[in-house]
Amino acid sequence: MARRHVTLSEQQDGQVRLSGNLDTETASLLREAIDRLCAPAGEHDDRSPGQRRADALGEVCRLALRTGQLPDNGGDRPQLVVTVSLDELVNGVRAGTLETGRPLTPGAIRRLACDAGVLPAVLGGDSQLLDVGRQRRLFNGPLRRALVLRDGGCAFPGCDRPSRWCDGHHVRHWADGGATALGNAVLLCGHHHRLIHRGDWLVRIAPDSRPEFLPPSCLDPLRAPRRNLYHRRC
């Protein structure tokens, strides 16, 4: 199909418009890849169908990056590099910068710094490079396996997303000195990872070493802790 194309257009508000035409085969592959990820992620998912499709496309890209099988670019493995000062990372006061020069919000930087394939290039006050992607921030190897065994999948109440679609989240953020350890970790799908970083819901590790979530007061004035029982019964 000669008319097939995909175009990414930078918008003045910092967003990017995606447009194009796909042949039948490619469109079928795309639908197959994002269909399951487009389903609502539990009863608290208030995203529109279009928002769920957009988030699903991002999740597919994250899954592809995790495989480590994408071609190198200039000798480097595919990865995001976000430049941010140490003060901005810790306090979340300003946006960071992608290699393209486009800004990324403080909230997005802190979420990506949890467990994503992102190298946070942290700069001191004189722009001296302090850190490029400390590996101890990542939940990988035996720690990742222990996290999967404990949570089974996304630990947010009511979510059925499997572990392969989830990132490890630091209960006390890595940028704030939180340890990359099982006692400071919880598995979250992309949607619920963003929800937790917005700050309405809180997550903590209970005395029995399992994660539990405190809803916002608008949902429950008592903020009684909730757990995900789905993965434990499967």
Phi and psi restraints in degrees (value plus and minus 20) as a CYANA .aco file:
   2 ALA   PHI     -87.7   -47.7
   2 ALA   PSI     -44.5    -4.5
   3 ARG   PHI    -104.8   -64.8
   3 ARG   PSI     -17.1    22.9
   4 ARG   PHI     -89.7   -49.7
   4 ARG   PSI     115.9   155.9
   5 HIS   PHI    -188.2  -148.2
   5 HIS   PSI     137.7   177.7
   6 VAL   PHI    -152.1  -112.1
   6 VAL   PSI     111.3   151.3
   7 THR   PHI    -144.1  -104.1
   7 THR   PSI     112.9   152.9
   8 LEU   PHI    -131.6   -91.6
   8 LEU   PSI      97.6   137.6
   9 SER   PHI    -135.9   -95.9
   9 SER   PSI     103.0   143.0
  10 GLU   PHI     -89.2   -49.2
  10 GLU   PSI     112.9   152.9
  11 GLN   PHI    -123.9   -83.9
  11 GLN   PSI     137.6   177.6
  12 GLN   PHI     -85.6   -45.6
  12 GLN   PSI     -44.3    -4.3
  13 ASP   PHI    -106.8   -66.8
  13 ASP   PSI     -11.4    28.6
  14 GLY   PHI      72.4   112.4
  14 GLY   PSI     -31.3     8.7
  15 GLN   PHI    -103.7   -63.7
  15 GLN   PSI     149.8   189.8
  16 VAL   PHI    -145.3  -105.3
  16 VAL   PSI     108.6   148.6
  17 ARG   PHI    -108.1   -68.1
  17 ARG   PSI     107.7   147.7
  18 LEU   PHI    -124.9   -84.9
  18 LEU   PSI     106.2   146.2
  19 SER   PHI    -165.7  -125.7
  19 SER   PSI     142.8   182.8
  20 GLY   PHI     137.9   177.9
  20 GLY   PSI    -196.4  -156.4
  21 ASN   PHI    -149.2  -109.2
  21 ASN   PSI     118.4   158.4
  22 LEU   PHI    -140.2  -100.2
  22 LEU   PSI     127.7   167.7
  23 ASP   PHI     -93.9   -53.9
  23 ASP   PSI     147.1   187.1
  24 THR   PHI     -79.2   -39.2
  24 THR   PSI     -61.5   -21.5
  25 GLU   PHI     -84.3   -44.3
  25 GLU   PSI     -68.1   -28.1
  26 THR   PHI     -85.4   -45.4
  26 THR   PSI     -60.1   -20.1
  27 ALA   PHI     -82.0   -42.0
  27 ALA   PSI     -58.6   -18.6
  28 SER   PHI     -85.5   -45.5
  28 SER   PSI     -60.3   -20.3
  29 LEU   PHI     -82.5   -42.5
  29 LEU   PSI     -62.5   -22.5
  30 LEU   PHI     -83.8   -43.8
  30 LEU   PSI     -65.6   -25.6
  31 ARG   PHI     -81.2   -41.2
  31 ARG   PSI     -61.8   -21.8
  32 GLU   PHI     -83.7   -43.7
  32 GLU   PSI     -58.1   -18.1
  33 ALA   PHI     -90.9   -50.9
  33 ALA   PSI     -57.2   -17.2
  34 ILE   PHI    -122.6   -82.6
  34 ILE   PSI     -30.7     9.3
  35 ASP   PHI     -76.3   -36.3
  35 ASP   PSI     -70.9   -30.9
  36 ARG   PHI     -86.5   -46.5
  36 ARG   PSI     -54.2   -14.2
  37 LEU   PHI     -94.8   -54.8
  37 LEU   PSI     -33.8     6.2
  38 CYS   PHI    -103.5   -63.5
  38 CYS   PSI     -33.0     7.0
  39 ALA   PHI     -87.0   -47.0
  39 ALA   PSI     126.5   166.5
  40 PRO   PHI     -75.1   -35.1
  40 PRO   PSI     118.0   158.0
  41 ALA   PHI    -111.4   -71.4
  41 ALA   PSI      45.8    85.8
  42 GLY   PHI      74.0   114.0
  42 GLY   PSI     156.7   196.7
  43 GLU   PHI     -90.5   -50.5
  43 GLU   PSI     -38.1     1.9
  44 HIS   PHI    -116.7   -76.7
  44 HIS   PSI      -7.1    32.9
  45 ASP   PHI    -106.3   -66.3
  45 ASP   PSI      85.9   125.9
  46 ASP   PHI    -122.8   -82.8
  46 ASP   PSI      -4.8    35.2
  47 ARG   PHI     -91.9   -51.9
  47 ARG   PSI     128.4   168.4
  48 SER   PHI     -93.8   -53.8
  48 SER   PSI     143.3   183.3
  49 PRO   PHI     -75.7   -35.7
  49 PRO   PSI     -59.5   -19.5
  50 GLY   PHI     -85.3   -45.3
  50 GLY   PSI     -59.1   -19.1
  51 GLN   PHI     -86.6   -46.6
  51 GLN   PSI     -57.5   -17.5
  52 ARG   PHI     -86.4   -46.4
  52 ARG   PSI     -57.7   -17.7
  53 ARG   PHI     -85.5   -45.5
  53 ARG   PSI     -60.7   -20.7
  54 ALA   PHI     -83.3   -43.3
  54 ALA   PSI     -64.3   -24.3
  55 ASP   PHI     -86.0   -46.0
  55 ASP   PSI     -56.8   -16.8
  56 ALA   PHI     -83.2   -43.2
  56 ALA   PSI     -59.6   -19.6
  57 LEU   PHI     -81.8   -41.8
  57 LEU   PSI     -60.7   -20.7
  58 GLY   PHI     -83.2   -43.2
  58 GLY   PSI     -59.5   -19.5
  59 GLU   PHI     -84.8   -44.8
  59 GLU   PSI     -58.9   -18.9
  60 VAL   PHI     -81.8   -41.8
  60 VAL   PSI     -61.4   -21.4
  61 CYS   PHI     -83.9   -43.9
  61 CYS   PSI     -60.1   -20.1
  62 ARG   PHI     -83.8   -43.8
  62 ARG   PSI     -60.9   -20.9
  63 LEU   PHI     -82.2   -42.2
  63 LEU   PSI     -60.7   -20.7
  64 ALA   PHI     -84.4   -44.4
  64 ALA   PSI     -60.4   -20.4
  65 LEU   PHI     -86.4   -46.4
  65 LEU   PSI     -53.6   -13.6
  66 ARG   PHI     -88.4   -48.4
  66 ARG   PSI     -43.4    -3.4
  67 THR   PHI     -87.5   -47.5
  67 THR   PSI     -46.5    -6.5
  68 GLY   PHI      51.9    91.9
  68 GLY   PSI      -6.5    33.5
  69 GLN   PHI    -126.5   -86.5
  69 GLN   PSI     -17.1    22.9
  70 LEU   PHI     -95.0   -55.0
  70 LEU   PSI     130.5   170.5
  71 PRO   PHI     -82.3   -42.3
  71 PRO   PSI     129.7   169.7
  72 ASP   PHI     -89.0   -49.0
  72 ASP   PSI     136.7   176.7
  73 ASN   PHI    -146.2  -106.2
  73 ASN   PSI      86.0   126.0
  74 GLY   PHI      45.4    85.4
  74 GLY   PSI       9.2    49.2
  75 GLY   PHI      68.5   108.5
  75 GLY   PSI     -25.1    14.9
  76 ASP   PHI    -127.1   -87.1
  76 ASP   PSI     124.8   164.8
  77 ARG   PHI     -89.0   -49.0
  77 ARG   PSI     130.3   170.3
  78 PRO   PHI     -80.5   -40.5
  78 PRO   PSI     108.7   148.7
  79 GLN   PHI    -185.7  -145.7
  79 GLN   PSI     137.3   177.3
  80 LEU   PHI    -110.7   -70.7
  80 LEU   PSI     121.8   161.8
  81 VAL   PHI    -142.5  -102.5
  81 VAL   PSI     100.7   140.7
  82 VAL   PHI    -135.1   -95.1
  82 VAL   PSI     102.5   142.5
  83 THR   PHI    -114.4   -74.4
  83 THR   PSI     108.1   148.1
  84 VAL   PHI    -173.5  -133.5
  84 VAL   PSI     125.4   165.4
  85 SER   PHI     -96.1   -56.1
  85 SER   PSI     137.8   177.8
  86 LEU   PHI     -80.4   -40.4
  86 LEU   PSI     -61.9   -21.9
  87 ASP   PHI     -83.3   -43.3
  87 ASP   PSI     -60.3   -20.3
  88 GLU   PHI     -89.1   -49.1
  88 GLU   PSI     -55.4   -15.4
  89 LEU   PHI     -87.4   -47.4
  89 LEU   PSI     -63.7   -23.7
  90 VAL   PHI     -91.3   -51.3
  90 VAL   PSI     -64.6   -24.6
  91 ASN   PHI    -116.7   -76.7
  91 ASN   PSI     -32.5     7.5
  92 GLY   PHI      41.0    81.0
  92 GLY   PSI      21.9    61.9
  93 VAL   PHI    -115.1   -75.1
  93 VAL   PSI     -42.6    -2.6
  94 ARG   PHI    -163.7  -123.7
  94 ARG   PSI     146.8   186.8
  95 ALA   PHI     -95.9   -55.9
  95 ALA   PSI     135.7   175.7
  96 GLY   PHI    -117.1   -77.1
  96 GLY   PSI    -195.9  -155.9
  97 THR   PHI    -150.4  -110.4
  97 THR   PSI     111.2   151.2
  98 LEU   PHI     -99.3   -59.3
  98 LEU   PSI     148.2   188.2
  99 GLU   PHI     -80.8   -40.8
  99 GLU   PSI     -46.3    -6.3
 100 THR   PHI     -96.1   -56.1
 100 THR   PSI     -28.1    11.9
 101 GLY   PHI      72.9   112.9
 101 GLY   PSI     -26.7    13.3
 102 ARG   PHI     -98.5   -58.5
 102 ARG   PSI     122.7   162.7
 103 PRO   PHI     -97.9   -57.9
 103 PRO   PSI     134.6   174.6
 104 LEU   PHI    -149.8  -109.8
 104 LEU   PSI     113.5   153.5
 105 THR   PHI     -83.5   -43.5
 105 THR   PSI     133.4   173.4
 106 PRO   PHI     -76.0   -36.0
 106 PRO   PSI     -60.3   -20.3
 107 GLY   PHI     -83.3   -43.3
 107 GLY   PSI     -60.7   -20.7
 108 ALA   PHI     -85.9   -45.9
 108 ALA   PSI     -58.8   -18.8
 109 ILE   PHI     -83.4   -43.4
 109 ILE   PSI     -65.3   -25.3
 110 ARG   PHI     -85.8   -45.8
 110 ARG   PSI     -56.2   -16.2
 111 ARG   PHI     -87.9   -47.9
 111 ARG   PSI     -64.6   -24.6
 112 LEU   PHI     -86.2   -46.2
 112 LEU   PSI     -50.7   -10.7
 113 ALA   PHI     -90.8   -50.8
 113 ALA   PSI     -31.4     8.6
 114 CYS   PHI     -84.8   -44.8
 114 CYS   PSI     -77.6   -37.6
 115 ASP   PHI    -175.5  -135.5
 115 ASP   PSI     -11.5    28.5
 116 ALA   PHI    -102.9   -62.9
 116 ALA   PSI     147.4   187.4
 117 GLY   PHI     -98.6   -58.6
 117 GLY   PSI      41.9    81.9
 118 VAL   PHI    -147.1  -107.1
 118 VAL   PSI     117.9   157.9
 119 LEU   PHI    -122.5   -82.5
 119 LEU   PSI      86.4   126.4
 120 PRO   PHI     -99.0   -59.0
 120 PRO   PSI      90.4   130.4
 121 ALA   PHI    -103.6   -63.6
 121 ALA   PSI      76.4   116.4
 122 VAL   PHI    -111.2   -71.2
 122 VAL   PSI     106.2   146.2
 123 LEU   PHI    -131.3   -91.3
 123 LEU   PSI     124.4   164.4
 124 GLY   PHI    -101.1   -61.1
 124 GLY   PSI    -196.6  -156.6
 125 GLY   PHI     -81.6   -41.6
 125 GLY   PSI     -48.6    -8.6
 126 ASP   PHI    -118.4   -78.4
 126 ASP   PSI       1.5    41.5
 127 SER   PHI      45.3    85.3
 127 SER   PSI      -2.5    37.5
 128 GLN   PHI     -93.5   -53.5
 128 GLN   PSI     115.7   155.7
 129 LEU   PHI     -91.5   -51.5
 129 LEU   PSI      96.8   136.8
 130 LEU   PHI    -113.2   -73.2
 130 LEU   PSI     -56.0   -16.0
 131 ASP   PHI    -181.6  -141.6
 131 ASP   PSI     116.0   156.0
 132 VAL   PHI    -144.2  -104.2
 132 VAL   PSI      74.6   114.6
 133 GLY   PHI      44.4    84.4
 133 GLY   PSI      45.4    85.4
 134 ARG   PHI     -76.8   -36.8
 134 ARG   PSI     102.8   142.8
 135 GLN   PHI     -86.3   -46.3
 135 GLN   PSI     -43.1    -3.1
 136 ARG   PHI     -90.9   -50.9
 136 ARG   PSI     -25.5    14.5
 137 ARG   PHI    -100.9   -60.9
 137 ARG   PSI     -33.7     6.3
 138 LEU   PHI    -111.9   -71.9
 138 LEU   PSI     120.5   160.5
 139 PHE   PHI    -111.6   -71.6
 139 PHE   PSI      69.1   109.1
 140 ASN   PHI    -153.1  -113.1
 140 ASN   PSI     156.3   196.3
 141 GLY   PHI      40.9    80.9
 141 GLY   PSI    -161.8  -121.8
 142 PRO   PHI     -78.2   -38.2
 142 PRO   PSI     -53.3   -13.3
 143 LEU   PHI     -86.1   -46.1
 143 LEU   PSI     -61.9   -21.9
 144 ARG   PHI     -82.2   -42.2
 144 ARG   PSI     -62.7   -22.7
 145 ARG   PHI     -84.3   -44.3
 145 ARG   PSI     -59.8   -19.8
 146 ALA   PHI     -85.0   -45.0
 146 ALA   PSI     -57.5   -17.5
 147 LEU   PHI     -86.3   -46.3
 147 LEU   PSI     -61.0   -21.0
 148 VAL   PHI     -85.7   -45.7
 148 VAL   PSI     -61.7   -21.7
 149 LEU   PHI     -82.7   -42.7
 149 LEU   PSI     -58.2   -18.2
 150 ARG   PHI     -94.6   -54.6
 150 ARG   PSI     -68.8   -28.8
 151 ASP   PHI    -112.2   -72.2
 151 ASP   PSI     -50.5   -10.5
 152 GLY   PHI      61.4   101.4
 152 GLY   PSI     -53.4   -13.4
 153 GLY   PHI    -198.3  -158.3
 153 GLY   PSI    -177.0  -137.0
 154 CYS   PHI     -79.3   -39.3
 154 CYS   PSI     107.0   147.0
 155 ALA   PHI    -105.4   -65.4
 155 ALA   PSI     -23.2    16.8
 156 PHE   PHI     -86.9   -46.9
 156 PHE   PSI     119.2   159.2
 157 PRO   PHI     -73.4   -33.4
 157 PRO   PSI     106.4   146.4
 158 GLY   PHI      65.6   105.6
 158 GLY   PSI     -25.6    14.4
 159 CYS   PHI    -107.5   -67.5
 159 CYS   PSI     118.0   158.0
 160 ASP   PHI    -130.3   -90.3
 160 ASP   PSI      -7.1    32.9
 161 ARG   PHI     -85.2   -45.2
 161 ARG   PSI     111.5   151.5
 162 PRO   PHI     -93.0   -53.0
 162 PRO   PSI     148.0   188.0
 163 SER   PHI     -82.7   -42.7
 163 SER   PSI     -52.1   -12.1
 164 ARG   PHI     -86.8   -46.8
 164 ARG   PSI     -35.4     4.6
 165 TRP   PHI    -119.3   -79.3
 165 TRP   PSI      -9.2    30.8
 166 CYS   PHI    -136.5   -96.5
 166 CYS   PSI     133.0   173.0
 167 ASP   PHI    -127.5   -87.5
 167 ASP   PSI     136.4   176.4
 168 GLY   PHI    -100.7   -60.7
 168 GLY   PSI     113.2   153.2
 169 HIS   PHI    -134.4   -94.4
 169 HIS   PSI     113.7   153.7
 170 HIS   PHI     -98.4   -58.4
 170 HIS   PSI     100.9   140.9
 171 VAL   PHI     -80.9   -40.9
 171 VAL   PSI     -70.3   -30.3
 172 ARG   PHI    -117.9   -77.9
 172 ARG   PSI     100.7   140.7
 173 HIS   PHI     -78.1   -38.1
 173 HIS   PSI     124.1   164.1
 174 TRP   PHI     -75.3   -35.3
 174 TRP   PSI     -60.8   -20.8
 175 ALA   PHI     -86.3   -46.3
 175 ALA   PSI     -40.5    -0.5
 176 ASP   PHI    -117.4   -77.4
 176 ASP   PSI      -9.0    31.0
 177 GLY   PHI      74.5   114.5
 177 GLY   PSI     -11.8    28.2
 178 GLY   PHI     -87.6   -47.6
 178 GLY   PSI     119.8   159.8
 179 ALA   PHI     -96.6   -56.6
 179 ALA   PSI     126.4   166.4
 180 THR   PHI    -107.9   -67.9
 180 THR   PSI      62.9   102.9
 181 ALA   PHI    -165.7  -125.7
 181 ALA   PSI     138.1   178.1
 182 LEU   PHI     -78.7   -38.7
 182 LEU   PSI     -55.7   -15.7
 183 GLY   PHI     -93.7   -53.7
 183 GLY   PSI     -22.1    17.9
 184 ASN   PHI    -148.3  -108.3
 184 ASN   PSI       6.8    46.8
 185 ALA   PHI    -153.9  -113.9
 185 ALA   PSI     132.7   172.7
 186 VAL   PHI    -172.3  -132.3
 186 VAL   PSI     122.6   162.6
 187 LEU   PHI    -103.7   -63.7
 187 LEU   PSI     111.8   151.8
 188 LEU   PHI    -158.4  -118.4
 188 LEU   PSI     117.8   157.8
 189 CYS   PHI     -90.9   -50.9
 189 CYS   PSI     149.5   189.5
 190 GLY   PHI     -77.6   -37.6
 190 GLY   PSI     -64.4   -24.4
 191 HIS   PHI     -83.5   -43.5
 191 HIS   PSI     -66.8   -26.8
 192 HIS   PHI     -97.1   -57.1
 192 HIS   PSI     -43.4    -3.4
 193 HIS   PHI     -84.0   -44.0
 193 HIS   PSI     -64.3   -24.3
 194 ARG   PHI     -84.6   -44.6
 194 ARG   PSI     -59.5   -19.5
 195 LEU   PHI     -81.7   -41.7
 195 LEU   PSI     -64.8   -24.8
 196 ILE   PHI     -84.5   -44.5
 196 ILE   PSI     -59.1   -19.1
 197 HIS   PHI     -90.6   -50.6
 197 HIS   PSI     -39.2     0.8
 198 ARG   PHI     -90.2   -50.2
 198 ARG   PSI     -44.8    -4.8
 199 GLY   PHI      75.3   115.3
 199 GLY   PSI     -20.1    19.9
 200 ASP   PHI     -93.1   -53.1
 200 ASP   PSI     -65.0   -25.0
 201 TRP   PHI    -113.9   -73.9
 201 TRP   PSI     126.7   166.7
 202 LEU   PHI    -136.7   -96.7
 202 LEU   PSI     126.3   166.3
 203 VAL   PHI    -141.4  -101.4
 203 VAL   PSI     124.5   164.5
 204 ARG   PHI    -167.8  -127.8
 204 ARG   PSI     141.9   181.9
 205 ILE   PHI    -118.0   -78.0
 205 ILE   PSI     101.1   141.1
 206 ALA   PHI     -95.4   -55.4
 206 ALA   PSI     148.3   188.3
 207 PRO   PHI     -76.8   -36.8
 207 PRO   PSI     -45.7    -5.7
 208 ASP   PHI    -106.7   -66.7
 208 ASP   PSI      -6.9    33.1
 209 SER   PHI      51.7    91.7
 209 SER   PSI      -1.8    38.2
 210 ARG   PHI    -131.5   -91.5
 210 ARG   PSI     129.5   169.5
 211 PRO   PHI     -95.2   -55.2
 211 PRO   PSI     124.7   164.7
 212 GLU   PHI    -159.9  -119.9
 212 GLU   PSI     135.8   175.8
 213 PHE   PHI    -142.8  -102.8
 213 PHE   PSI     116.8   156.8
 214 LEU   PHI    -124.2   -84.2
 214 LEU   PSI      96.8   136.8
 215 PRO   PHI     -92.0   -52.0
 215 PRO   PSI     142.2   182.2
 216 PRO   PHI     -85.9   -45.9
 216 PRO   PSI     135.0   175.0
 217 SER   PHI     -83.1   -43.1
 217 SER   PSI     -43.1    -3.1
 218 CYS   PHI     -88.7   -48.7
 218 CYS   PSI     -44.8    -4.8
 219 LEU   PHI    -110.6   -70.6
 219 LEU   PSI     -55.9   -15.9
 220 ASP   PHI    -170.2  -130.2
 220 ASP   PSI      84.7   124.7
 221 PRO   PHI     -76.3   -36.3
 221 PRO   PSI     -47.4    -7.4
 222 LEU   PHI    -105.6   -65.6
 222 LEU   PSI     -33.7     6.3
 223 ARG   PHI      32.6    72.6
 223 ARG   PSI      26.6    66.6
 224 ALA   PHI     -85.4   -45.4
 224 ALA   PSI     113.8   153.8
 225 PRO   PHI     -84.9   -44.9
 225 PRO   PSI     124.2   164.2
 226 ARG   PHI    -145.8  -105.8
 226 ARG   PSI     134.5   174.5
 227 ARG   PHI    -151.4  -111.4
 227 ARG   PSI     140.6   180.6
 228 ASN   PHI    -114.8   -74.8
 228 ASN   PSI      96.2   136.2
 229 LEU   PHI    -121.0   -81.0
 229 LEU   PSI     -23.1    16.9
 230 TYR   PHI     -80.9   -40.9
 230 TYR   PSI     -71.9   -31.9
 231 HIS   PHI     -90.2   -50.2
 231 HIS   PSI     -44.8    -4.8
 232 ARG   PHI     -95.3   -55.3
 232 ARG   PSI     -43.0    -3.0
 233 ARG   PHI    -114.9   -74.9
 233 ARG   PSI     -28.0    12.0
